[in-house]
């Protein structure tokens, strides 16, 4: 798996996690090459996940 694929997967998974925990305030829809985000995103959490994926973290 390439770094780009790992980062993409980490971003989508984190957005979906945030959506699940948002009590309906955040909605995330994904297709092959696009993501639609409607609502507030915790940018700090998203950045940490991306950094972790680049560093090889969980």
C-alpha positions in Angstrom: 0.0 0.0 0.0 1.4 3.4 -0.9 1.7 6.3 1.5 -1.0 8.2 -0.5 -3.5 5.4 -0.1 -2.7 5.1 3.6 -3.2 8.8 4.2 -6.4 8.8 2.1 -7.8 5.8 4.1 -6.8 7.5 7.4 -8.6 10.7 6.5 -11.8 8.9 5.5 -11.8 6.7 8.5 -11.3 9.6 10.9 -14.0 11.7 9.2 -16.4 8.7 9.5 -15.4 8.2 13.2 -16.1 11.9 13.9 -19.5 11.6 12.0 -20.5 8.6 14.1 -19.7 10.6 17.3 -21.3 13.8 16.2 -25.0 13.1 17.1 -25.9 13.9 13.5 -24.1 17.2 13.3 -21.5 15.8 10.8 -22.4 13.9 7.7 -19.7 12.3 5.5 -20.4 10.7 2.1 -17.6 9.0 0.2 -17.2 7.7 -3.4 -14.1 6.4 -5.1 -12.3 9.7 -5.4 -14.5 12.2 -3.5 -15.7 12.9 0.0 -18.6 15.2 0.8 -18.5 16.7 4.3 -21.4 18.5 5.9 -20.8 19.8 9.4 -18.1 20.6 11.8 -14.8 18.6 11.7 -12.3 18.5 14.6 -9.3 19.6 12.6 -6.8 18.8 15.4 -8.0 15.2 15.5 -7.8 14.9 11.7 -4.3 16.3 11.6 -3.1 13.8 14.3 -4.5 10.9 12.4 -2.8 12.1 9.2 0.5 12.6 11.0 0.1 9.1 12.6 -0.4 7.5 9.2 2.7 9.2 7.8 4.7 8.2 10.8 3.4 4.6 10.7 1.3 4.8 13.8 -2.0 3.0 14.4 
